[in-house]
């Protein structure tokens, strides 16, 4: 162009340029491209790709061939139209961060049950109604975000969760089971904007757990009622001790 400005890249050119860059860096960002399919050229990166971002596209399906990616650690599929995932994804042994927020999931994809190395799982803003026991049993899961779903209850198997932080904001939960207090690593519980009242927060959860923060704004439960629950003194002591360390 005569004015010295370069022509904008076409969509195909833009993808090819990103693929070329990713072949050197191991990081591929394909967000905001209105993709309805994962570009086949991504397959060429299976030996080196560490991070793949596909958020804000129009993907309804994820290809099974992603399961052969040996080095993939982070996969971001936020803001698409997926309702399930292929079984092959469970073969990605190094995947530790998976974000599936704002899709169309009605349930946890069963491939997640075998992701033994998963540390962070984000399924916020879907339409999930049940937390399956298999997710509670994932050995390395550290952060689980289920904000904005349709959960009405937690299973007794939540005692087996290994998470440090459990995020349940904007669901329909009326009662937190006492079993959750047995979760060995749980320090942060976020239950804002649910249906919890004083009877829905058991004393065992405050008294016997390792929780140092329970965020409950937007429930029927008031701060005064929370302070009146048996076990609040023990919870408050843990909260204060943690705050002093910061």
Rosetta blueprint (number, residue, H / E / L):
1 X L
2 X L
3 X L
4 X L
5 X L
6 X L
7 X L
8 X L
9 X L
10 X L
11 X H
12 X H
13 X H
14 X H
15 X H
16 X H
17 X H
18 X H
19 X H
20 X H
21 X H
22 X H
23 X H
24 X H
25 X H
26 X L
27 X E
28 X E
29 X E
30 X L
31 X L
32 X L
33 X L
34 X L
35 X L
36 X L
37 X L
38 X L
39 X L
40 X H
41 X H
42 X H
43 X H
44 X H
45 X H
46 X L
47 X L
48 X L
49 X L
50 X L
51 X E
52 X E
53 X E
54 X L
55 X L
56 X L
57 X L
58 X L
59 X L
60 X L
61 X L
62 X L
63 X L
64 X H
65 X H
66 X H
67 X H
68 X H
69 X L
70 X L
71 X L
72 X L
73 X L
74 X E
75 X E
76 X E
77 X L
78 X L
79 X L
80 X L
81 X L
82 X L
83 X L
84 X L
85 X L
86 X L
87 X H
88 X H
89 X H
90 X H
91 X H
92 X L
93 X L
94 X L
95 X L
96 X L
97 X E
98 X E
99 X E
100 X L
101 X L
102 X L
103 X L
104 X L
105 X L
106 X L
107 X L
108 X L
109 X L
110 X H
111 X H
112 X H
113 X H
114 X H
115 X L
116 X L
117 X L
118 X L
119 X L
120 X E
121 X E
122 X E
123 X L
124 X L
125 X L
126 X L
127 X L
128 X L
129 X L
130 X L
131 X L
132 X L
133 X H
134 X H
135 X H
136 X H
137 X L
138 X L
139 X L
140 X L
141 X L
142 X L
143 X E
144 X E
145 X E
146 X L
147 X L
148 X L
149 X L
150 X L
151 X L
152 X L
153 X L
154 X L
155 X L
156 X H
157 X H
158 X H
159 X H
160 X H
161 X L
162 X L
163 X L
164 X L
165 X E
166 X E
167 X E
168 X L
169 X L
170 X L
171 X L
172 X L
173 X L
174 X L
175 X L
176 X E
177 X L
178 X H
179 X H
180 X H
181 X H
182 X H
183 X L
184 X L
185 X L
186 X L
187 X L
188 X E
189 X E
190 X E
191 X L
192 X L
193 X L
194 X L
195 X L
196 X L
197 X L
198 X H
199 X H
200 X H
201 X E
202 X L
203 X H
204 X H
205 X H
206 X H
207 X H
208 X L
209 X L
210 X L
211 X L
212 X L
213 X E
214 X E
215 X E
216 X L
217 X L
218 X L
219 X L
220 X L
221 X L
222 X L
223 X H
224 X H
225 X H
226 X H
227 X H
228 X L
229 X L
230 X L
231 X L
232 X H
233 X H
234 X H
235 X H
236 X H
237 X H
238 X H
239 X H
240 X H
241 X H
242 X H
243 X H
244 X H
245 X H
246 X L
